[in-house]
Amino acid sequence: MSVYFNRGILRKQSKYVLKKINLNIQRGNIFGIIGPSGAGKTTLLNVLTNQISYEGNVYIDGNDTTDKGTDLFKELSLCSVNSGLYEELTVMDNLLLYANAFGKGKKEVSELLLTTNLQDCEQKIFSKLSTGMRQRVSLIRCFLNDASVLLLDEPTSNVDPYTGSIIRDIIVKIKEKGKTIILTTHNMLEAEQLCDQLVLLNEGVVLEQGSPSLIKKKYSQQPLFITCTMEDGSPIELEYPKEKIQLSNLIKNQIILNIHSNEPTLESIFVNLARGKMS
């Protein structure tokens, strides 16, 4: 699946919120849109689902969304903090409203509640649920139309680590069913764990795009650093091959604790790109 924006997409007070963007998203992959608050992540999802007006053209798989209209958007399902669920209805009643619209019923809803470990919550009022439970109910709503592409806007934001791990497991299980998942997050570690491909976005501009491993490899420094233990027990770090003679001598007499490369993290890469320290 390819997504292409041919020029500035959205403008507020004569300022472009999103600039020229070209995304290549492989079907069946988890694609991450990574960046801080205000980077344009949610705006990008809203443009993809035609929920806000914009300048220019958006192409999905080569098709202009302004020409294809409703049919193209049937492939997409958005899960955001503005879930569209009714606060005073029960979980089951909320989800049945959406299920019935897509020809599904209580059986399908119950199966999804079981999958997300919410089987004991179906008669609870939505407003009484914890943040993590609300997030999972919103995910179920997103799954009900059986769309091939799911857009998840910060699905693990404001939840505890345990609930975050449950939600990540759900996302992986959905991917295994052949779905394409586009998610936004500012959690770099989460992005590295979940995403097959990602884009680093800042102030509406794509800083980098690719798999987490390839991005890290691209910006990694070449020297290898080796930590050795000295006779007094203190560690010493040597750069190879610059200090290979000294290292060779140490290997004969000392114990090497570990060998590690100075591979950068996604977070450090993003920060340096945003500051213009990398090219």
C-alpha positions as CSV (number, residue, x, y, z in Angstrom):
1,M,0.0,0.0,0.0
2,S,1.5,3.3,-1.0
3,V,0.4,6.7,0.3
4,Y,1.5,9.8,-1.5
5,F,0.8,13.5,-0.9
6,N,1.8,15.6,-3.9
7,R,2.3,18.9,-2.0
8,G,1.4,20.8,1.2
9,I,-1.6,19.0,2.7
10,L,-3.0,21.1,5.4
11,R,-2.6,24.8,6.1
12,K,-3.6,26.7,9.3
13,Q,-3.1,30.4,9.4
14,S,-0.9,30.3,6.2
15,K,1.3,27.6,7.8
16,Y,1.6,24.1,6.4
17,V,1.0,21.5,9.1
18,L,1.9,18.7,6.8
19,K,4.3,19.2,3.9
20,K,5.1,17.0,0.9
21,I,5.0,13.4,2.1
22,N,5.5,10.1,0.3
23,L,4.9,6.9,2.4
24,N,5.5,3.4,1.2
25,I,3.5,1.0,3.4
26,Q,3.7,-2.7,2.8
27,R,0.4,-4.5,3.1
28,G,0.3,-6.8,6.1
29,N,2.9,-4.8,8.0
30,I,2.7,-2.6,11.1
31,F,3.7,0.9,10.0
32,G,4.6,3.5,12.6
33,I,4.2,7.3,12.4
34,I,6.6,8.4,15.0
35,G,7.1,11.9,16.5
36,P,6.4,14.2,19.4
37,S,3.2,16.0,20.2
38,G,2.5,18.5,17.4
39,A,4.5,16.6,14.8
40,G,1.4,16.1,12.6
41,K,0.8,12.4,13.4
42,T,-3.0,12.7,14.2
43,T,-3.4,15.2,11.3
44,L,-1.9,12.6,9.0
45,L,-4.4,9.9,10.1
46,N,-7.3,12.4,9.7
47,V,-6.2,13.2,6.2
48,L,-5.9,9.5,5.3
49,T,-9.5,9.0,6.5
50,N,-10.8,12.1,4.8
51,Q,-12.0,13.6,8.1
52,I,-10.5,17.1,7.5
53,S,-10.1,19.3,4.5
54,Y,-6.7,19.8,2.9
55,E,-4.9,21.2,0.0
56,G,-3.3,19.1,-2.7
57,N,-4.1,15.5,-3.5
58,V,-3.8,12.2,-1.5
59,Y,-3.1,9.0,-3.4
60,I,-3.6,5.6,-1.9
61,D,-2.3,2.7,-4.1
62,G,-2.1,5.2,-7.0
63,N,-5.8,6.2,-6.6
64,D,-6.7,9.9,-5.9
65,T,-8.9,9.8,-2.8
66,T,-10.8,12.8,-4.1
67,D,-11.9,10.8,-7.1
68,K,-12.5,7.4,-5.5
69,G,-14.6,8.9,-2.6
70,T,-16.4,6.6,-0.2
71,D,-15.4,3.3,-1.8
72,L,-11.7,3.8,-1.1
73,F,-12.3,4.6,2.6
74,K,-14.2,1.4,3.2
75,E,-10.7,-0.2,3.4
76,L,-9.8,2.0,6.4
77,S,-10.8,2.0,10.0
78,L,-9.7,4.6,12.5
79,C,-9.3,4.2,16.3
80,S,-8.5,7.5,18.0
81,V,-8.9,9.1,21.5
82,N,-12.2,10.5,20.2
83,S,-13.6,7.0,20.0
84,G,-17.2,7.9,19.2
85,L,-18.5,5.6,21.9
86,Y,-21.4,6.7,24.1
87,E,-20.4,7.3,27.7
88,E,-23.7,6.2,29.3
89,L,-24.2,3.0,27.3
90,T,-22.8,-0.4,28.3
91,V,-19.8,-1.8,26.5
92,M,-22.0,-4.4,24.7
93,D,-24.7,-1.9,23.7
94,N,-22.0,0.5,22.4
95,L,-20.3,-2.2,20.3
96,L,-23.6,-3.6,19.0
97,L,-24.4,-0.2,17.4
98,Y,-21.3,-0.6,15.3
99,A,-21.6,-4.3,14.8
100,N,-25.1,-4.1,13.4
101,A,-24.1,-1.4,11.0
102,F,-21.7,-4.0,9.4
103,G,-24.0,-7.0,9.5
104,K,-22.5,-8.5,12.7
105,G,-24.1,-9.2,16.0
106,K,-23.5,-10.2,19.6
107,K,-21.6,-13.4,18.7
108,E,-18.8,-11.4,16.9
109,V,-18.7,-8.8,19.7
110,S,-18.4,-11.4,22.4
111,E,-15.5,-13.1,20.5
112,L,-13.7,-9.8,20.3
113,L,-14.3,-9.0,24.0
114,L,-12.8,-12.4,24.8
115,T,-9.8,-11.8,22.6
116,T,-9.1,-8.5,24.3
117,N,-9.7,-9.9,27.8
118,L,-12.8,-7.8,28.4
119,Q,-15.4,-10.6,28.6
120,D,-16.4,-9.6,32.1
121,C,-17.0,-6.0,31.1
122,E,-19.8,-6.3,28.5
123,Q,-22.5,-5.0,30.9
124,K,-20.4,-2.2,32.4
125,I,-21.1,1.4,31.6
126,F,-18.5,2.8,29.3
127,S,-17.9,5.9,31.4
128,K,-17.0,3.7,34.4
129,L,-14.2,1.9,32.6
130,S,-10.5,2.6,33.3
131,T,-8.4,4.3,30.6
132,G,-6.9,1.0,29.5
133,M,-10.3,-0.7,29.2
134,R,-11.6,2.2,27.2
135,Q,-8.7,1.9,24.8
136,R,-9.4,-1.8,24.3
137,V,-13.1,-1.2,23.7
138,S,-12.2,1.5,21.1
139,L,-9.9,-1.1,19.4
140,I,-12.8,-3.6,19.2
141,R,-15.0,-0.9,17.5
142,C,-12.2,-0.4,15.0
143,F,-12.1,-4.1,14.3
144,L,-15.9,-4.5,13.7
145,N,-16.0,-3.4,10.1
146,D,-13.3,-5.9,9.1
147,A,-11.3,-3.2,7.3
148,S,-8.1,-4.3,5.7
149,V,-6.2,-1.2,7.0
150,L,-6.4,-0.2,10.6
151,L,-5.3,3.3,11.7
152,L,-4.5,3.4,15.5
153,D,-3.8,6.8,17.0
154,E,-1.5,6.3,20.0
155,P,-3.3,3.1,21.2
156,T,-1.1,2.8,24.3
157,S,-1.1,6.4,25.5
158,N,-2.0,7.0,29.1
159,V,-2.2,3.4,30.1
160,D,-0.1,1.4,32.6
161,P,2.7,-0.9,31.4
162,Y,0.6,-4.1,31.9
163,T,-2.3,-2.7,29.8
164,G,0.2,-1.4,27.2
165,S,1.6,-4.9,26.8
166,I,-1.9,-6.4,26.4
167,I,-2.7,-3.8,23.7
168,R,0.6,-4.5,21.9
169,D,-0.2,-8.2,21.9
170,I,-3.6,-7.5,20.4
171,I,-2.1,-5.4,17.6
172,V,0.4,-8.3,16.8
173,K,-2.5,-10.8,16.7
174,I,-4.5,-8.6,14.3
175,K,-1.4,-8.2,12.1
176,E,-1.1,-12.0,12.0
177,K,-4.6,-12.1,10.4
178,G,-3.2,-10.2,7.4
179,K,-4.3,-6.7,8.4
180,T,-2.2,-3.6,7.6
181,I,-1.8,-1.5,10.7
182,I,-0.8,2.2,10.7
183,L,-0.2,3.5,14.2
184,T,1.1,6.7,15.7
185,T,3.2,6.9,18.9
186,H,5.8,9.0,20.5
187,N,7.2,5.9,22.3
188,M,10.4,5.0,20.4
189,L,10.9,1.7,22.2
190,E,7.3,0.6,21.4
191,A,7.9,1.6,17.8
192,E,11.0,-0.5,17.6
193,Q,9.2,-3.5,19.2
194,L,6.1,-3.3,17.0
195,C,6.8,-1.7,13.7
196,D,8.1,-3.4,10.5
197,Q,8.5,0.0,8.9
198,L,8.2,3.5,10.3
199,V,8.5,7.2,9.5
200,L,10.0,9.8,11.7
201,L,7.9,12.9,11.5
202,N,8.6,16.4,12.9
203,E,6.7,19.6,12.3
204,G,5.0,18.0,9.3
205,V,8.2,16.9,7.6
206,V,9.4,13.3,7.1
207,L,12.9,13.1,8.6
208,E,13.5,9.4,7.8
209,Q,11.6,6.3,6.7
210,G,12.4,2.6,6.7
211,S,12.6,-0.4,9.1
212,P,13.9,0.3,12.6
213,S,17.0,-1.8,12.0
214,L,17.9,-0.2,8.7
215,I,17.4,3.3,10.1
216,K,19.6,2.5,13.1
217,K,22.2,0.9,10.8
218,K,22.2,3.9,8.5
219,Y,23.1,6.3,11.4
220,S,25.3,4.0,13.4
221,Q,29.0,4.8,13.9
222,Q,31.4,2.3,12.5
223,P,34.0,1.8,15.4
224,L,33.4,-1.1,17.8
225,F,33.9,-0.3,21.5
226,I,35.1,-3.2,23.7
227,T,35.0,-3.1,27.5
228,C,37.7,-4.9,29.3
229,T,38.4,-5.5,33.0
230,M,41.7,-4.3,34.4
231,E,43.8,-5.9,37.2
232,D,42.2,-3.7,39.8
233,G,38.7,-4.6,38.7
234,S,38.1,-1.3,36.9
235,P,36.7,-1.4,33.3
236,I,38.4,0.2,30.4
237,E,36.7,1.0,27.0
238,L,38.8,0.7,23.8
239,E,38.0,1.7,20.3
240,Y,38.6,-0.9,17.6
241,P,40.4,-0.9,15.2
242,K,42.0,2.4,16.3
243,E,43.4,0.8,19.5
244,K,43.7,-2.8,18.3
245,I,47.4,-3.2,19.4
246,Q,46.5,-2.2,22.9
247,L,43.5,-4.4,22.8
248,S,45.6,-7.4,21.6
249,N,47.9,-7.0,24.5
250,L,45.0,-6.8,26.9
251,I,43.4,-9.9,25.5
252,K,46.5,-11.8,26.5
253,N,46.4,-10.8,30.1
254,Q,43.0,-9.5,31.0
255,I,39.3,-10.7,31.0
256,I,37.0,-9.2,28.5
257,L,33.6,-8.5,30.1
258,N,31.7,-7.8,26.9
259,I,31.8,-6.5,23.4
260,H,29.3,-4.0,22.2
261,S,28.8,-1.6,19.4
262,N,27.7,2.0,19.9
263,E,24.5,1.5,17.9
264,P,22.3,4.6,18.4
265,T,18.7,4.4,19.6
266,L,15.7,5.5,17.5
267,E,15.2,8.3,20.1
268,S,18.8,9.6,19.7
269,I,18.5,9.4,15.9
270,F,15.2,11.3,16.0
271,V,16.5,14.0,18.3
272,N,19.7,14.6,16.3
273,L,17.7,14.7,13.0
274,A,15.2,17.2,14.4
275,R,18.2,19.3,15.6
276,G,19.8,19.1,12.2
277,K,22.8,17.2,13.5
278,M,22.5,14.3,11.0
279,S,22.2,14.4,7.2
